[in-house]
Amino acid sequence: MGYENKTRVWVDSGNYDVFDKRTARQMSDKEVTIASPYRRIDNEAMKNNIKMRTLILGNSVKEIGTEAFSRCTNLRNVYLNGVRTIQKGAFFGCSNLKELKIPQSVQYLEKYAFMENKGIRQISYEPGNRSTVLSSDLFRECNRLRQIILPRHLAEIRGGAFYRCKELDGIIFPDSVKRIGKEAFYGNGVTSLDLPEGLLEIEDSAFFKCNQLEYVCLPRSVKILGKWVFHGCNRLKILEIPEDPEVIGPWIINRSCIIRCKKAGRVDQYCQEYGFSVEYL
């Protein structure tokens, strides 16, 4: 094995294709490039590395293991290139990462992959990325995240994906989204919601305590509204539900909010039961 000091590329003269802790211990530069023949970064390979500021992965690297780069607190730039899978907590707690571009090669991000990246401000999926699921707690508590560009084929946003992303106010949902999971946007800074026609289910507390929301109109396609979906949204004045969902959970709003709905329908009956104010469409 040898380490080329000037180019900061670790190359392996053996038959191994896993970049592991043993290899990582020999690296101390601020800029790290991991290239061929490596195909996988092993679990916790560079966990707690506080020297690295830039990470460049060559096209040969396809998989990043669990917590491989977690708590690399000085990491500022990440270039994922040909990566396909990023496992649980791979970049957990990388608090100085400011921007993240997810290339079209990435097929799946496991839960917690970028959780508690408290400095990150913008995340974008590159055009052509075909990811259909955002995993649970994927960007949980990225407190300074302001904008995200979601993949065009996204179908499901799982529970806690953007939990307590307090500054997040720029969300454009692709038309393909069918399900928004439990507490997915809990405590966000969203000021408005443009939910896509075709959305079928919004789970419990999905937008709980989104205190900047004032008006929400649900798509006619929604079939299931979980409990407390918009509860705790203290500035929400109007929730418009143009079609009756098949299931409506308890206390979807605060009492101070008005629900607009069809007269004598399921939503109207629900409002009478819970004592919510009603305006008829």
N, C-alpha and C positions, 0 to 999 in steps of 0.2 A: 504493500500500500504506500501511497505518497500523497503529500499535501502541497499543492503548488501555491506558494506563499503570495505571489503577486496577483494572480487572478482569483484567488480565494475559491477555487473549485476543488472539491474533494473528489479524487478519483480512486477507484478500487481496482487493483490488478488481479483480484481473485474472482471467484464465480458468484459472489454474494450480490444480492440485489436489494437488501434491506439496510437502510441507514439507521444504525442503532446508537445506544448511549456510548458505547466504547469508542465509536468513530467520532461522535459529537464532542467527547471530552478533549479531543485533540484540536478543536477549532476555537479560536479566541478573537477573530476579527469582528469588526463592526458590520461589515458586509459579507454575507454568507451566500454562496451559490452551491446548490446540491444538484448534480447532473448525472448523466449516464455513467455507470450502468444501473444506478439506483432506480427502483420502481416504487418503493414504499419507504416512508419515514416511520420508524418504529414508535410504539407507545412511549410517551414521556422522553423521547430522544433528546430534546433540547429544553425540556421543562426548566423554568427558573433561570434561563440564561439572560443575564442583565447587561451583557456587552453588545449583543447583536442589535443593529438598528435597521438593517435592510436584509430581507430574505428573498432570494431569487431561486425558483425551482425550475429546473430544466424540463423539457417536454417528455423526458423519460419517466418522470415521477408521476404516478397515477393515484397513489393513496397516501393519505396522511393519517397516522394512527392516533389513538386516544391520548389527549393531553400532550401531544408531541411538542407543541410550542407554548403551552399554557404558562401564564405569568412571566412571559418575556416582556418585562415592563418598559424597556426602552425601544422595543420594536416599533418602527414608524412606517415602514414600507414593506408590502408583501406582493410578490408577483407569482401568481399561481399557475400560469401558463397551461399545461396539459393535464392538470389534476382532475380526476373523476370523482373521487370520494374523500370527504373530510369527516373523520370520525369524532366521536363525542368529546367535547371540551378541547378540541385541538388548539384553539387560540383563546381559550378562556383567560380573562383577566389581563389581556395585552393592552394596558391602559393608555399607551401613547400612540396607538394606531389611529390615524385621523380619517382615512378614506379606504374603502374596500371595493375592488372590482372583481366580480365573480365571472370567470370566463365561460364561454359556451360549453367547454369540455366538462364542467362540473355537473354531475348527474344527481348527487345526493349529499346533503349536509346533515349530519346527525345532530341530535339535541345538544344544547349547550356549546356548540362549536365556537361561537363568538360571544358568549355570555360575558357580561361585565367588562366589555370594552368601553370604558367610561369616557374615552376621548374621541371616539369615532363620530363623525358628523354626517357622512354620506356613504351609502351603500348602493351599488348598481349591479344588476345582472346584465351582462353583455347581450346584445341582440343575437338571437340564435340559440340561447340557452333554453333547454327543454325541460327544466325542473318542473315537477307538478305538485310538489309538497314542500312547505316550510315546516321543519320539525319543531317539536315542543321546545320552548325556552331558547330558541336559536339565537336571538339577539336580546335576550332578557337583560334588563337594567343597563342597556347602552344609553346612559342618561343624557348624552349630548347629541344623539342621533337626531338629525333634522329632516332628512329626506332619504327615501328609498325608492329605487326603480325596480319593480317586481318583474319576474320572468313572465313572458307572454302566455305561457301554457299552464300557469299556476292554477291548480284546482282546489287545494286545501291549505289553510293556514292553521296550524295546530296550536294547542293550548300554550299560553304564555310566550308565544313567539316574540312579541314586542312588549312584554310586561314592563311597566314603569319606564318606558322610553319617553321621558317627560317632555322633551322638546320636539318630538316627532309630530310634524303638522303637514308634511307633504307626502300623501299616500295616493297613488293612482292604482286602483284595482283593475286588473285585466278582466275582460268579459268572461274568462274561463273559470273564475272562482266560484265554487259551489258551497264551500263550508268554511266558516270562521269558528275556531275552537275556543274553548273555555279560557277566559282571561287573556285572550290573544293580544288585545290592545288596552289592557287595564292601566289606568292612570296616564294615558297619553296626552299630548298637547294638541291633538287634532282639533281644528276649528270648523271643519266641514267634512261631510262624508258623501261620496258619490259611489254608492254601492251598485254593483252591476246587476242588470236584469239577467236572471239565470241562477242567482244565489239562492240556495235552498235552505240552509240551516245556519243560525247564529246561536252558538252555545252559551252556557251560563256565564254571566259577568264579562262578556266579550269586550264591552266598551265601558265597564264600570269605572266611575270617577274620571271620565274624560271631561274635565270641568270647563273646557273652552267651547264645547258644542252648544249651539243654540237651536238648531233645526236639523231634523233628520227625516228623510222620506225613504221608506223601505221599498225595495222592488216588489212588484206583484208576485214574483216567483217564490218568495220566502214561504216555506212550509212549517218550519220549526223555529220558535223563539224561546230560548232557555230562560231560566230565572235570572233576574237582576241584570238583564242585558245592558240597559242604559241607566240603571240605578246609580245614584251617587253623582250623576252628571248635573251639578247644581245650577248650571246656567241653561240647561235644556228647556226650551219653552214649548216647542211643538214636536211631537212624534207623529208622522203621518203613515198610516197603514192602509193602503188602498184596497188590499184584498185580505180576506180572512185566512190566517195561517191555520194549519191543522192542529198545532200544539202551541200553547202560550204559557210560559212559566210564570210563577208568582212575582209580583213587584218588579216589573220590567222597567219602570220609571219611578221618579220621586212624585209625590202628590202635587207638587208645584207645576208639573208639566201637564200640557193638554194633549190628548190623543185625538187625531182626526181619523175618522173611519166611516164606513157605511152604516146607515141606520139599521138596527134590528139584526145585525150580523153577529158573528161569534165575538169579534173584538168589542162591539158595543155592549154585549152581555158581560164580558170580562170587566169592562170599565165600571159597569153598575155594581158588580160584585166587589171590586176593590175601592170604589169610591173615587175614581179618577174623573176629572173634567173631560167633557167630550165636545168636539165640533164635528158636524156631519159633512161628509163630502157630497 
